[in-house]
């Protein structure tokens, strides 16, 4: 009886030591402490594909100067283009721009026609239900523009007026909320052309875009009052791609820290727009 008890307790002791050892060991499937970022990157197939192919596919509108547009040589240029190229260079990959109409640009991302959207997209609750965003890369505001001879002095007093907006933008919603009649266009360039020709009574768009349009085209158009609202702009990507998001955020932060972002911003706006 005594011999049996010794063997029994010896067995229990060995089992306890085994369990302690097993609990103290780290499972190969679990990331080491502090390694969540590396783990998320390793598990992100989109980031892995980009690094493997050496190319990042980018959805961009190409009709939103000076942020992104086609120049007289039919080449893409603008603030968004320069930011994209700098991020890609730091990632060690090339850029393949995929010009896409604004009203279908999120649909294209969801269909994986490109890896990200870098095209001055405002971060909104509605869009965040469909896609994820990086940290903001600039801030701006929605501005009302009218002909120089317009009597409008308050950007909120436009009830019943025909106001041009690019289809699918936050501007369209705001114009409707103000009681105006939204006239939708494929691009701001088309809207400003109609405004200059008297076909509509105003345009609501990004304040930087409107100012650039007036200067570039020498339109007899002016801005009215303060911005209707401010916007935070981010880079959109498909949900769950945390590795790709973290990688882009890392490069954006580095650009803003070392002065590269400021140089790009000064080139297009004579100021830092972050």
Secondary structure by P-SEA (a helix, b strand, c coil): caaaaaaaaaaaaaaaaaaaaaaaccccccccccaaaaaaaaacaaaaaaaaacbbbbbbcccccccbbbccccccccaaaaaaaaaaaaacbbbbbbbbccccaaaaaaaccccccccccccccccccccccccccbbbbbbbbbcccccccccccccccbbbbccccaaaaaaaaacbbbbccccaaaaaaaaaacccccccccaaaaaaaaaaacccccccccccbbbbbbbbbcccaaaaaaaaaaaaaaaaaaaaaaaaaaaccccccc
